[in-house]
Amino acid sequence: MWIWPCVSTFAEDSLFGTSAGGLLLLLLIVCASTDLTSHKIPNWATYPAVFWGLTLNALSIPEGAWGFASNLGAVGLGAAVGGLFACLGVMLIVYSITGGGAGDVKLAAGIGTLLGPERGLLAIACAYVLAAAVMLSAQIWTGGPLKILGSFSRRVGSFLLPCWITPPSDTDWAVLRRPVPMAGFLAFGVIMASLDWGF
């Protein structure tokens, strides 16, 4: 079984005690650190994660044929492909609406491949809820609650009633459109989805 000695008790009965879990931890550590330092998620980390996720799940098809198949942490090839396309599809929609980073889309595809569709989508949902809470709190702390509420209200109002409400100025809207390094939040979402905390 793939277990780091320092986390053996924590990971023994979870995904993180398997090969897929080790790959996922490595992917999240690399992507979170590069996203925080350079605001980039490298392709050399995300594409191999998808490849190895599909490979691990393909190796698990003949159940029990190899002694290590149960320790792979595989969700099944069908679930891996489903997770890949479900997470990729959701993140492409988010990307097209927000204009966020394409690295987040590829990272989510890797996560979906290793977790399957249900846990992959749950990880994305947890990540975005936490990111929204943290970023909104930071914006309120630095800009004040009235300014943030006013900019957001004007943005929504100008969309719903464009004839009567003018949109916020570019400087006000820039506060709400500040880029968010999502890899760390996705790491938190993966932990929540993998350990079933409260779900």
trRosetta pair geometry for C-beta under 8 A, 3 or more apart (Angstrom, degrees):
i j d omega theta_ij theta_ji phi_ij phi_ji
1 17 5.6 -2 170 162 119 95
1 18 7.0 -63 -155 -96 82 50
1 71 4.8 -138 -103 -135 63 124
2 17 6.7 150 74 170 65 40
2 18 5.8 54 43 170 106 17
2 19 4.9 125 -13 -76 144 51
2 21 6.8 173 86 63 117 94
2 22 4.5 -80 148 -30 141 134
2 71 6.7 133 -3 163 79 107
2 73 7.9 -65 40 -19 119 122
3 7 6.8 -142 -169 84 80 79
3 8 4.6 75 157 -109 130 78
3 11 5.6 172 -127 85 93 122
3 12 6.9 22 -111 -90 144 59
3 17 5.1 -1 -84 -139 100 80
4 7 4.9 47 68 30 100 98
4 8 7.0 -137 83 -52 45 71
4 11 7.5 76 36 19 79 149
4 22 8.0 137 -35 -111 92 100
5 8 5.8 -22 -147 -28 33 116
7 10 4.6 -62 -166 52 78 115
7 11 4.7 55 134 -12 101 116
7 16 6.8 -66 138 135 135 127
8 11 6.4 -69 -130 49 21 94
8 12 6.1 49 166 -66 62 92
8 17 7.6 77 -142 -114 52 106
9 12 6.2 -26 -145 -18 23 116
10 14 7.5 -39 143 22 63 132
10 16 7.2 -23 116 85 93 137
11 14 5.4 -96 -149 54 51 102
11 16 3.9 -100 -129 99 110 99
11 17 4.0 151 141 -62 91 82
11 21 6.8 152 -159 137 120 152
12 17 5.3 82 -127 -85 16 154
13 17 6.9 47 -13 13 13 146
14 17 5.8 112 60 0 61 97
14 21 7.0 109 116 -110 81 152
14 194 6.2 79 179 149 111 100
14 195 5.9 -15 -129 -99 139 74
15 18 5.9 -66 -167 29 47 114
15 20 6.5 -65 -172 92 96 103
15 21 4.3 154 139 -82 69 111
15 24 7.2 6 137 35 119 149
15 73 5.3 91 -153 -152 72 123
15 115 7.6 0 -133 -108 165 79
15 194 4.6 -93 32 -157 131 116
16 21 3.9 -177 -112 178 27 135
16 22 7.5 103 -163 -60 56 50
16 24 7.6 -101 -100 69 69 115
16 25 6.3 75 -135 -53 96 123
16 194 6.8 91 -36 144 90 144
17 21 6.1 38 25 51 28 155
17 73 7.7 156 76 -77 55 116
18 21 4.6 100 52 7 74 104
18 22 7.1 -133 98 -5 41 85
18 71 5.6 -179 -131 177 81 54
18 72 6.0 37 180 122 114 18
18 73 2.7 141 107 -50 147 111
19 22 5.7 -52 -149 34 33 111
19 23 6.4 32 153 -16 65 105
19 56 6.0 -171 102 -126 119 132
19 68 7.9 57 -28 163 134 113
19 71 6.4 83 -15 129 95 80
19 72 4.9 -38 42 -140 120 51
19 73 5.7 -161 51 19 61 106
20 23 5.7 -54 -149 38 33 112
20 24 6.2 34 151 -21 66 108
20 53 6.8 74 -134 -122 99 74
20 56 5.4 163 -76 126 93 160
20 72 6.1 63 -26 153 98 65
20 73 3.3 -135 35 91 107 118
20 74 6.4 153 -40 -72 138 42
20 75 7.7 151 -167 -19 173 84
20 114 5.0 160 -175 -156 105 97
21 24 5.5 -53 -144 37 32 113
21 25 6.3 34 156 -20 66 103
21 73 5.1 -168 -18 -108 84 166
21 194 7.5 115 -116 -160 101 146
22 25 5.8 -51 -146 35 30 110
22 26 6.4 29 155 -16 63 107
23 26 5.8 -57 -149 38 29 111
23 27 6.2 32 153 -21 65 108
23 49 6.4 148 161 -133 107 81
23 52 5.7 -155 -141 113 150 133
23 53 7.0 -174 114 -72 146 75
23 56 7.4 -145 6 -33 153 149
23 114 6.6 -159 90 -110 112 139
24 27 5.6 -53 -146 36 30 114
24 28 6.2 26 158 -16 65 108
24 49 7.8 94 -97 -154 50 118
24 111 7.1 82 -137 -119 104 66
24 114 4.9 171 -76 134 110 159
24 115 7.6 84 -109 -52 145 90
24 190 6.4 -172 170 -180 122 145
24 194 7.9 146 117 -77 157 149
25 28 5.9 -59 -146 39 28 107
25 29 6.2 28 158 -19 65 108
26 29 5.9 -55 -145 36 28 110
26 30 6.3 23 160 -14 64 109
27 30 6.2 -62 -149 40 25 106
27 31 6.0 12 162 -9 65 116
27 45 6.0 138 -137 169 72 101
27 46 7.4 93 -154 -97 112 50
27 49 4.6 62 -103 -102 138 141
27 107 7.4 154 160 -144 109 84
27 110 5.8 -153 -168 137 154 141
27 111 7.8 -169 110 -71 140 71
27 114 7.9 -179 25 -13 151 154
28 31 6.0 -59 -135 45 27 104
28 32 5.8 26 166 -19 66 112
28 183 7.2 162 -153 174 61 90
28 186 7.1 -149 -125 103 98 92
28 187 4.1 118 -173 -107 122 100
28 190 6.2 -123 -84 40 144 152
29 32 6.2 -57 -139 38 22 107
29 33 6.3 15 163 -14 60 111
29 187 7.8 94 -64 -115 42 140
30 33 6.2 -66 -151 39 24 105
30 34 6.3 11 160 -8 64 112
30 42 7.5 -70 148 40 112 112
30 45 4.9 -167 110 -123 135 145
31 34 6.0 -58 -140 43 30 103
31 35 5.8 30 160 -21 66 112
31 41 4.8 24 -148 -137 99 100
31 42 7.5 -139 -103 31 71 72
31 45 5.7 -175 -66 115 88 148
31 46 7.2 74 -90 -66 128 90
31 103 7.5 172 -151 162 107 113
31 107 5.3 116 -161 -113 160 130
31 183 4.2 -151 133 -147 95 136
31 186 7.7 -33 107 69 132 128
31 187 7.9 172 76 -57 101 105
32 35 5.8 -57 -141 39 26 111
32 36 6.3 24 160 -17 63 109
32 181 7.9 96 -150 148 58 113
32 183 4.3 -163 -89 122 52 107
32 184 4.4 95 -143 -79 108 67
32 186 7.9 -153 -78 58 93 89
32 187 5.2 -15 -64 -27 136 141
33 36 6.0 -57 -146 38 29 108
33 37 6.2 10 162 -6 65 114
34 37 6.1 -64 -138 47 30 100
34 38 5.6 -34 -175 40 70 106
34 40 5.8 -64 151 81 105 73
34 41 6.3 127 91 -109 116 40
34 42 5.8 -42 144 -15 171 98
34 45 7.6 178 17 -2 146 150
34 183 7.5 41 63 27 76 170
35 38 7.5 -71 -110 60 14 65
35 39 6.4 37 -163 -125 53 28
35 40 6.8 -144 -98 62 51 25
35 41 5.4 6 -73 -69 101 84
35 103 7.1 -177 -94 112 103 140
35 181 4.3 138 147 -164 102 104
35 182 7.0 -97 -173 51 153 50
35 183 3.7 155 6 16 154 128
35 184 6.8 -148 81 -21 126 81
36 181 5.4 118 -84 149 52 165
36 183 7.5 -108 -31 62 77 113
36 184 6.5 58 -60 -42 110 124
39 101 7.5 -160 169 -84 81 144
39 179 6.6 50 -148 123 128 143
39 181 6.2 -111 -112 -90 67 100
40 101 7.8 -168 -119 -155 42 139
40 103 6.1 146 -171 -51 50 158
41 45 7.0 -102 175 63 75 122
41 46 6.4 61 142 -43 106 125
41 101 6.8 116 12 135 107 134
41 103 2.8 143 47 170 104 126
41 104 6.6 135 6 -55 149 43
41 106 6.7 177 109 65 122 106
41 107 5.3 -69 178 -46 155 120
41 183 5.7 157 -91 -71 116 128
42 45 4.8 87 76 5 93 101
42 46 7.1 177 94 -3 49 89
42 103 7.4 29 -15 -129 18 124
43 46 5.9 -66 -136 45 38 100
43 47 5.4 26 175 -13 78 114
43 103 7.9 -110 -61 -111 61 85
43 106 6.8 -43 -112 152 66 170
44 47 7.1 -37 -113 38 20 103
44 48 6.9 14 177 -4 49 115
45 48 6.9 -73 -156 43 20 101
45 49 6.4 22 154 -25 60 114
46 49 5.6 -58 -150 31 32 115
46 50 6.8 30 156 -18 66 101
46 103 7.0 -172 -33 -156 148 70
46 106 3.9 71 148 137 157 111
46 107 5.4 -93 -105 -76 119 52
46 109 7.0 73 178 61 110 101
46 110 5.1 -133 -152 -32 70 132
47 50 5.9 -52 -154 32 34 109
47 51 6.5 33 151 -16 66 107
47 106 7.1 -35 -56 -171 65 126
48 51 5.3 -55 -145 40 39 115
48 52 5.9 31 160 -14 73 107
49 52 6.1 -55 -139 43 27 103
49 53 6.0 33 156 -24 62 109
49 110 3.6 33 105 -147 126 130
49 113 7.1 143 133 60 80 130
49 114 7.2 -57 172 -36 97 122
50 53 5.7 -55 -145 36 27 114
50 54 6.5 24 158 -15 63 106
50 84 6.5 85 -143 -122 105 119
50 106 7.8 -87 -34 -171 126 80
50 109 5.7 -7 -88 126 124 103
50 110 5.0 -98 -57 -95 72 71
50 113 5.1 141 -131 -21 62 161
51 54 6.1 -61 -154 38 27 106
51 55 6.2 25 151 -19 64 111
52 55 5.3 -52 -141 39 36 115
52 56 6.2 40 158 -22 68 101
53 56 6.0 -50 -145 34 28 109
53 57 6.5 20 157 -10 60 110
53 80 5.8 173 145 -154 96 119
53 84 7.7 154 100 -73 133 107
53 110 6.4 160 -18 -158 142 64
53 113 3.4 99 111 128 149 114
53 114 4.5 -101 -120 -66 122 73
54 57 5.9 -63 -149 44 30 108
54 58 6.1 33 153 -23 67 108
54 77 7.3 58 -156 -136 68 82
54 80 5.7 154 -103 138 56 137
54 81 7.3 63 -115 -71 101 75
54 84 7.5 10 -71 -55 103 145
54 113 6.1 -60 -49 -162 72 125
55 58 5.6 -54 -144 35 30 111
55 59 6.4 33 155 -21 64 104
56 59 5.8 -55 -151 33 30 113
56 60 6.8 27 152 -20 62 107
56 72 4.9 168 -173 -179 99 116
56 73 7.2 -7 159 66 140 79
56 74 5.5 -164 137 -87 89 94
56 114 7.9 36 57 -117 137 78
57 60 5.7 -54 -150 31 37 112
57 61 7.8 65 149 -49 58 80
57 72 7.8 170 -76 134 38 133
57 74 4.6 143 -108 -149 59 106
57 75 6.4 -32 -108 51 118 66
57 76 6.1 35 -159 121 107 12
57 77 4.6 145 137 -85 107 55
57 79 7.5 -146 -142 64 140 82
57 80 4.0 -135 -10 -26 172 150
57 113 7.7 -131 -8 175 136 81
58 61 6.0 -20 -169 -20 43 114
58 77 5.5 68 -85 -95 56 120
59 66 7.1 -38 173 32 99 143
59 69 6.6 -155 134 -113 86 83
59 72 6.2 172 86 -101 114 159
59 74 7.2 -156 69 -69 80 144
60 63 7.1 29 170 -93 71 60
60 69 5.0 131 -122 -164 67 95
60 72 5.3 -139 -68 60 113 146
60 74 3.5 -145 -10 46 159 165
60 76 6.9 -104 95 -94 124 42
60 77 7.6 -178 62 -39 91 81
61 77 6.0 1 -76 -17 103 126
62 65 3.5 13 121 -13 118 139
62 66 7.5 89 83 -6 105 80
62 69 7.4 -119 84 -95 66 155
63 69 6.5 173 -144 129 38 149
64 69 6.1 -121 -67 55 22 137
64 70 7.4 28 -88 -43 65 101
65 69 6.6 81 45 -38 67 146
66 69 4.9 120 65 -39 85 96
68 71 5.2 -66 -165 48 68 110
68 72 6.6 90 138 -51 84 86
69 72 5.9 -34 -159 -5 38 118
69 74 7.4 -42 -175 14 73 132
73 114 7.7 13 120 -171 115 90
74 77 8.0 -11 -177 -49 121 56
74 80 7.5 -50 -161 -51 82 123
75 79 4.1 -103 132 97 105 133
75 80 5.8 142 65 -60 101 75
75 83 7.0 54 83 -20 152 142
75 114 7.5 116 -4 166 120 31
75 115 6.7 71 -46 165 152 19
75 116 3.9 -142 168 -53 156 113
75 119 7.9 -141 -105 32 146 125
76 79 4.4 77 66 14 96 106
76 80 6.6 -162 89 -12 45 86
76 116 7.4 46 46 -97 87 118
77 80 5.5 -53 -144 34 32 114
77 81 6.4 27 159 -14 66 104
78 81 6.0 -57 -148 39 29 105
78 82 6.1 28 153 -17 64 111
79 82 5.4 -54 -141 43 32 114
79 83 5.9 36 156 -22 66 106
79 116 3.8 -20 165 -123 113 107
79 117 6.5 -122 -158 2 72 83
80 83 5.8 -52 -144 36 27 111
80 84 6.4 34 152 -24 61 104
80 113 5.0 36 -169 -162 87 64
80 114 7.4 35 -126 -72 93 22
80 116 6.7 -59 -72 -88 41 63
81 84 5.5 -48 -148 31 32 117
81 85 6.5 18 159 -7 65 106
81 113 7.9 31 -77 -119 28 78
82 85 6.3 -64 -147 44 28 99
82 86 5.8 25 159 -19 67 113
82 112 8.0 -125 106 168 51 106
82 116 6.7 19 77 -160 103 68
82 117 4.4 -60 130 -40 103 120
83 86 5.8 -54 -133 39 28 109
83 87 5.9 18 170 -9 65 111
83 111 7.8 -117 161 112 115 56
83 112 3.5 -180 155 171 82 76
83 113 5.6 178 92 -73 110 22
83 114 7.5 -119 115 41 150 33
83 115 5.8 169 -151 75 150 66
83 116 4.4 -148 -59 -157 129 16
83 117 4.6 -137 -85 -57 60 49
83 119 7.6 -14 -117 60 128 79
83 120 4.3 128 -157 -13 101 148
84 87 6.7 -68 -148 42 17 99
84 88 5.9 13 159 -15 59 119
84 109 5.5 39 -153 -166 71 82
84 112 5.1 160 -80 102 26 112
84 113 4.6 41 -75 -76 94 84
85 88 5.5 -55 -134 44 29 113
85 89 5.9 34 162 -24 65 108
85 112 7.6 -148 30 134 30 146
86 89 6.0 -57 -148 35 23 110
86 90 6.5 19 157 -14 61 107
86 112 5.9 -177 64 -150 85 137
86 117 4.1 79 14 -131 158 99
86 120 6.3 122 84 84 112 127
86 121 5.9 -65 141 -56 122 110
87 90 5.9 -54 -144 38 31 108
87 91 6.1 22 160 -11 66 113
87 108 4.4 -157 164 152 110 93
87 109 5.7 175 95 -92 108 38
87 111 6.1 -169 -157 76 166 91
87 112 3.0 -153 7 -52 133 135
87 117 7.5 -155 -32 -124 81 57
87 120 4.4 -85 -60 155 123 126
87 121 6.5 -145 -83 -71 75 63
87 124 6.2 168 -133 -43 91 136
88 91 6.1 -64 -144 44 25 105
88 92 6.2 30 156 -24 64 108
88 105 6.7 64 -141 178 63 88
88 108 6.8 162 -78 100 43 98
88 109 4.4 42 -76 -95 96 101
88 112 6.7 -112 -23 39 73 152
89 92 5.8 -53 -146 32 28 111
89 93 6.7 29 155 -18 62 102
90 93 5.8 -56 -158 33 32 111
90 94 6.5 29 148 -15 67 106
90 108 7.4 -112 74 154 98 147
90 121 6.5 121 -22 -119 161 92
90 124 6.1 111 106 118 141 166
91 94 5.3 -48 -144 39 40 113
91 95 6.0 47 152 -25 68 104
91 104 6.3 -160 -160 122 124 87
91 105 4.2 160 130 -120 122 68
91 108 4.3 150 -51 59 149 152
91 109 7.3 -108 41 -44 142 76
91 124 7.0 -124 -66 -129 94 140
92 95 5.4 -49 -142 36 31 116
92 96 6.3 30 157 -19 64 104
92 105 6.0 73 -72 -137 60 129
93 96 6.0 -56 -147 36 29 107
93 97 6.4 21 156 -14 64 109
94 97 6.0 -63 -148 40 29 106
94 98 5.8 -9 169 12 69 116
94 100 6.5 -13 134 23 94 130
94 104 7.9 -80 98 113 126 128
94 105 7.9 -178 66 -86 99 88
94 128 7.9 -126 -123 -93 147 139
95 98 6.8 -70 -128 53 19 86
95 99 7.3 64 -180 -102 54 14
95 100 5.5 -100 -115 54 61 86
95 101 7.8 -87 -120 75 100 26
95 102 6.6 65 -140 -96 141 58
95 104 7.3 172 -82 73 100 106
95 105 5.2 -12 -52 -64 141 125
96 99 7.9 22 -162 -66 17 51
100 104 5.7 -23 130 33 123 144
100 179 7.4 129 -135 -136 72 82
100 180 7.6 -39 -128 49 116 88
100 182 7.1 38 -179 -21 139 137
101 104 4.8 104 77 -6 91 99
101 105 7.7 -153 109 -3 60 82
101 179 7.4 72 -40 -156 104 116
101 182 7.2 -163 43 20 115 113
102 105 5.3 -45 -160 29 51 118
102 106 6.6 44 147 -15 73 101
103 106 5.8 -56 -148 40 37 107
103 107 6.1 39 153 -21 69 106
103 183 7.6 -37 127 -62 113 111
104 107 5.7 -53 -143 38 30 112
104 108 6.3 32 156 -19 64 106
104 182 4.6 37 -112 63 125 138
104 183 7.2 -132 -100 -62 75 68
104 186 7.3 174 -145 -45 84 139
105 108 5.9 -57 -151 36 27 110
105 109 6.6 31 149 -22 62 104
106 109 5.4 -47 -150 30 36 116
106 110 6.7 37 151 -17 64 101
107 110 5.7 -54 -155 35 35 111
107 111 6.4 35 148 -19 66 105
107 182 7.8 168 64 99 142 103
107 183 6.0 -120 -139 -109 172 88
107 186 6.0 102 127 100 126 170
108 111 5.4 -51 -145 37 36 114
108 112 6.2 39 154 -21 67 104
108 120 7.3 104 -178 -179 77 102
108 124 5.8 47 -135 -91 122 116
108 186 6.8 -120 -81 -130 76 138
109 112 5.7 -53 -147 37 30 112
109 113 6.5 35 153 -23 62 104
110 113 5.7 -52 -150 31 32 114
110 114 6.6 17 157 -7 64 109
111 114 6.1 -68 -151 44 30 101
111 115 5.8 -3 164 6 70 119
111 120 5.4 139 120 -133 87 90
111 123 5.8 -126 162 92 136 150
111 124 7.6 147 92 -57 141 86
111 186 6.5 -127 -54 175 155 116
111 190 5.9 -119 -140 -89 121 115
112 115 6.3 -69 -126 53 25 91
112 116 7.3 -78 -172 99 58 7
112 117 6.7 30 -158 -97 101 46
112 120 3.5 74 -109 -154 67 157
112 121 7.6 51 -107 -45 103 62
113 120 7.9 88 0 -92 31 142
114 120 8.0 127 61 -85 62 104
115 119 3.9 -120 168 96 113 111
115 120 4.4 153 77 -63 114 75
115 123 6.3 99 51 -13 175 137
115 190 7.0 -142 -62 -135 142 87
115 193 6.4 36 -161 119 148 131
115 194 6.9 -103 -116 -80 114 88
116 119 5.5 66 62 32 89 98
116 120 6.1 -161 83 -14 35 102
117 120 5.7 -62 -134 41 21 113
117 121 6.1 15 170 -14 63 110
118 121 6.4 -63 -151 38 22 102
118 122 6.3 20 153 -16 61 112
119 122 5.3 -53 -142 40 35 115
119 123 6.2 43 155 -26 66 101
119 193 4.4 127 -166 161 81 117
119 194 6.6 76 -172 -78 133 54
120 123 5.7 -51 -151 31 29 113
120 124 6.7 27 151 -16 62 103
120 193 7.4 133 -64 153 16 164
121 124 5.6 -50 -149 35 37 112
121 125 6.3 38 152 -20 66 105
122 125 5.6 -53 -146 37 33 112
122 126 6.3 32 155 -18 66 105
122 189 7.4 172 122 179 58 95
122 192 7.4 -133 141 107 99 97
122 193 4.2 137 97 -112 108 112
122 199 6.9 58 -161 -135 144 167
123 126 5.9 -54 -146 38 29 109
123 127 6.2 32 154 -23 63 108
123 186 6.7 54 151 -163 104 69
123 189 3.8 105 -176 135 62 100
123 190 4.6 33 -139 -81 133 50
123 192 6.9 152 -113 63 61 89
123 193 4.0 -78 -65 0 80 146
123 194 7.7 35 -83 -29 115 80
124 127 5.6 -55 -148 35 30 114
124 128 6.4 22 158 -14 65 107
124 186 7.2 -4 -103 -121 56 89
124 189 6.2 104 -59 159 14 158
125 128 6.1 -60 -147 39 28 104
125 129 6.4 29 156 -19 65 107
125 189 7.2 145 60 -143 45 124
126 129 5.8 -56 -147 36 30 111
126 130 6.3 25 158 -13 65 108
126 188 6.7 -135 131 116 108 85
126 189 3.8 153 77 -124 99 80
126 192 4.4 -167 -162 68 167 147
126 193 6.3 -154 8 -43 138 90
127 130 6.1 -61 -150 40 27 106
127 131 6.1 25 155 -19 65 111
127 182 6.5 68 160 -173 124 93
127 185 4.2 107 -163 135 84 91
127 186 4.5 15 -114 -89 152 47
127 188 6.3 136 -103 67 70 88
127 189 3.3 -60 -46 -32 86 138
127 190 8.0 31 -61 -22 113 66
128 131 5.5 -50 -136 39 33 113
128 132 6.1 37 160 -22 65 104
128 185 7.3 99 -66 143 30 135
128 189 7.8 38 -2 -80 58 141
129 132 6.0 -55 -149 35 26 110
129 133 6.5 23 154 -16 62 108
130 133 5.8 -58 -148 38 32 110
130 134 6.1 25 158 -15 68 109
130 185 5.3 180 85 -145 111 100
130 188 5.6 -51 55 98 171 144
130 189 7.1 -149 17 -61 125 84
131 134 6.0 -58 -142 41 28 106
131 135 5.9 17 164 -10 66 114
131 180 5.5 88 -171 164 121 147
131 182 6.2 -14 -94 -118 151 79
131 185 4.2 5 -63 -120 100 167
132 135 6.2 -61 -137 44 23 102
132 136 5.8 22 164 -17 63 114
133 136 6.1 -58 -141 39 22 108
133 137 6.2 23 159 -19 60 110
134 137 5.8 -59 -150 37 27 111
134 138 6.3 24 154 -17 64 108
134 185 7.6 -146 26 -92 138 117
135 138 5.6 -52 -145 38 33 111
135 139 6.2 32 156 -18 66 106
135 178 7.4 -175 -159 73 118 110
135 180 5.7 -55 -78 -101 143 126
136 139 5.7 -54 -144 38 31 110
136 140 6.2 31 156 -18 65 106
136 148 7.3 121 -155 173 75 150
137 140 5.8 -55 -146 38 29 109
137 141 6.2 31 154 -22 64 108
138 141 5.6 -54 -147 35 30 114
138 142 6.3 11 161 -4 66 110
139 142 6.2 -63 -141 46 28 97
139 143 5.4 -18 177 23 69 118
139 148 5.1 111 130 -101 112 134
139 175 6.1 113 -146 164 114 101
139 176 7.3 57 -138 -93 159 55
139 178 7.7 177 -85 21 110 133
140 143 6.8 -67 -113 58 18 81
140 144 6.9 -29 -164 153 53 10
140 145 4.9 25 -147 -83 103 71
140 148 5.5 -78 -86 13 67 153
143 147 4.6 -113 154 82 101 131
143 148 5.5 115 89 -51 123 92
143 175 5.6 60 -77 -157 159 146
144 147 4.7 79 71 10 97 107
144 148 7.0 -177 88 -5 50 89
145 148 5.9 -62 -148 42 33 107
145 149 5.8 28 160 -16 70 113
146 149 5.8 -57 -139 43 28 108
146 150 5.8 32 159 -22 65 111
147 150 5.7 -54 -142 38 25 112
147 151 6.3 24 159 -17 62 107
147 172 7.3 -139 -179 -134 90 96
147 175 7.4 5 135 80 111 172
148 151 6.0 -55 -146 37 28 108
148 152 6.2 23 158 -13 64 111
148 175 7.0 -121 -101 125 76 131
148 176 7.4 129 -145 -79 78 94
149 152 5.9 -58 -144 42 28 108
149 153 6.0 28 158 -19 65 111
150 153 5.8 -56 -140 39 26 110
150 154 6.2 24 160 -17 63 108
150 168 7.6 118 126 -102 78 117
150 172 7.6 -75 103 -159 97 136
151 154 6.0 -57 -146 38 27 108
151 155 6.4 29 154 -22 62 107
151 168 4.5 48 -142 -107 74 161
151 172 4.3 -165 -108 166 115 105
151 173 6.4 180 -170 -80 114 47
151 175 6.3 104 55 61 177 118
151 176 5.7 -169 125 -32 128 123
152 155 5.7 -54 -150 33 31 113
152 156 6.4 23 156 -11 66 106
152 176 6.4 143 -79 -100 79 144
153 156 6.0 -57 -146 42 30 105
153 157 5.8 28 156 -17 66 114
154 157 5.6 -55 -135 44 29 112
154 158 5.9 30 163 -21 65 107
154 165 6.3 -165 -146 169 64 112
154 166 7.1 -16 -167 88 113 58
154 167 6.1 115 144 -157 98 34
154 168 4.4 116 88 -57 130 84
154 172 7.5 24 58 121 139 145
155 158 6.1 -55 -144 36 23 106
155 159 6.7 22 154 -18 58 107
155 167 6.2 48 -108 -148 54 85
155 168 5.6 -36 -58 2 82 110
155 173 6.6 120 -85 -110 118 98
155 176 7.0 -88 -32 60 157 166
156 159 5.8 -59 -154 35 32 111
156 160 6.3 15 156 -7 68 111
157 160 6.0 -63 -140 46 30 100
157 161 5.7 -34 -179 44 71 101
157 164 7.8 -84 165 90 103 91
157 165 3.7 -72 133 133 109 171
158 161 7.2 -70 -112 70 21 61
158 162 5.7 54 -179 -108 62 63
158 165 4.8 -124 -75 106 59 96
158 166 6.1 -7 -99 151 119 16
158 167 3.9 -163 105 -76 177 70
158 168 7.7 -136 -5 -10 140 59
159 162 7.0 9 -131 -64 13 90
160 165 7.8 28 63 38 79 134
161 164 4.6 -30 149 45 116 105
161 165 5.0 77 85 9 100 106
162 165 7.2 -75 -113 57 21 74
167 173 7.1 12 156 -64 105 133
168 172 3.8 -110 171 94 118 126
168 173 4.7 149 87 -55 110 85
168 176 7.9 92 63 9 154 129
169 172 4.7 92 53 10 78 102
169 173 6.9 -154 90 -3 37 89
170 173 5.8 -59 -140 43 29 106
170 174 6.1 41 156 -33 64 104
171 174 5.6 -45 -145 24 30 118
171 175 7.5 41 153 -26 56 93
172 175 6.1 -47 -169 17 36 113
172 176 7.7 19 145 -4 62 102
173 176 5.8 -59 -160 41 46 106
173 177 6.0 26 149 -8 77 116
174 177 5.7 -69 -136 50 34 101
174 178 7.1 69 158 -63 63 73
175 178 6.5 -19 -167 -30 30 108
180 185 7.5 5 152 -3 115 141
181 184 6.2 48 115 10 100 104
181 185 8.0 144 104 -1 60 96
182 185 5.2 -65 -157 47 56 111
182 186 5.7 60 146 -27 85 103
183 186 5.5 -52 -145 36 32 113
183 187 6.5 40 152 -25 63 99
184 187 5.5 -46 -152 28 34 115
184 188 6.8 35 149 -16 63 100
185 188 5.5 -48 -153 34 39 113
185 189 6.4 41 147 -20 66 103
186 189 5.3 -50 -146 37 37 116
186 190 6.4 42 152 -23 66 100
187 190 5.7 -50 -150 32 32 113
187 191 6.7 32 151 -18 62 102
188 191 5.7 -54 -153 34 34 111
188 192 6.4 33 151 -17 66 106
189 192 5.6 -54 -147 38 33 111
189 193 6.1 25 157 -13 68 109
190 193 5.9 -59 -141 43 29 106
190 194 5.8 23 161 -17 66 115
191 194 6.0 -60 -138 41 24 106
191 195 6.0 -1 172 3 64 116
191 197 7.8 17 132 -3 80 127
192 195 6.8 -72 -138 47 18 92
192 197 5.4 -82 -140 42 67 110
192 198 8.0 -32 -160 43 97 99
192 199 7.6 91 161 -15 87 126
193 196 7.6 19 -178 -71 28 48
193 199 7.6 -2 -121 26 48 159
196 199 5.1 -115 -155 62 66 92
